[in-house]
Amino acid sequence: MDHQRYKHHYSNQYSHGHHSAYKRGREDALGGLAQHKRLRPNHDISSDVSTNSGPSSLPQSLSARRQLYERDFPVYKQPVEVGCFSLDSERRFFNDARQLRYYVEPERTPNFNLRDGYRDRYVKRDDSVKEGIDHILRWILANRSKLEQPGGAAASSLTCDLGVDFITWRGHLTKLLTTPYETQEGWLLAVTRLGGTLYMSEVETEAARRNRETRTERHEEMMYWGYKFEQYTCAAEPHGHPDAEGVVNTNEAFCTVVRTRLAGHRLLFSGEVDCREADPRAQPAPACYVELKTSAEICTPKQRCNLHRYKLLKWWAQSFLPGVPRVIAGFRDNDGIVVSVETFHTSKIPQLIKNEYNCWKPTVCMNFCSDFLSFARSVAREDNPRVVYLFSWEPHRDVTYSVHRDSQYSFLPEWYVREMAHSPSDELQSSHLAP
């Protein structure tokens, strides 16, 4: 999607809102919210991040009430891919595109059996192992020259300025975008500041842990179905054929790394990509990427309404953030047979849901995310990887936070902090001096 088309996605989406969600919400906010100190939405805090204001000057909470975020769409720059990486069958990191796959369009009624291979050709990643943002950190260390800003804000500190305000996974940002409409699951996001950049990593909630440990066999199998659909529609080579008889190994992944800006927040984030268009003349990444999904077949207007109201919100958020233009969905019956395939253009999803009563709004999603990032920047002031600001949210509540020093929540590994304390130019110089 070229810049003008991306920019034209919503009318006036690039102008700032001028009214404070906090101020407007004071009169009708629930409970004791009115007494909390609030951040002004879209307030550029980059100039006062390093001030030594006392704790009493910090905002205590952030409302997630959707009515407060119905203002102009914030500026969101077209995402630019700055790199990629791969994870192999044993979850090992490679600074290349070896795991990238190519989309092969299926027949209109493909009759794929998504249950095939579940018992005998499935290697499932151990999702009890929490990787945090370690793979992104490995990519950063391997690609610092692409990011660092000479003489930047952190030039006088021990670490180099990466030229971004936030580093995180795309999935964490997706959770922020969908928060104003989420009614079931809360979240915990750990934030720590190093070299002027805020790193954000999810912490598993107790409810999520319980759900993970008590999944039914049916739920486990249906999770496999999404990966199996990918196997049916992806090839390892540009003009190859899918290998539906192969092993599905969910350790393997190809991830894009993109830079963009939301309002005043410079973002660097990574997200897994299912495949790309096989045509070599396709637009450069991320515009050539394709997101693959599965969903229950649509038999009634009510089911179509539910798809628009719930699934399309997450599909849109997940693809809009990195600039992936197409979501291709395989609709399956209860026995796991894909009966139809439908393409959703990310830029057109908001039009699809526009006529649904009281449905989600992209502007609310993006404004809440922007305001949360402002909230996090105003709170997470101490530049110290041993200090973690833990942001917590539950449905129908405000976002709150707690501060933890030398705790279980610390997530920047020593190897990363140590490497970031040394300039690559220093290492290059010492390597020339080495005998």
Order of alpha helices (4+ residues) and beta strands (2+ residues): alpha-alpha-beta-beta-beta-beta-alpha-alpha-beta-alpha-beta-beta-alpha-alpha-beta-beta-beta-beta-beta-beta-alpha-alpha-beta-beta-alpha-alpha-beta-beta-alpha-alpha
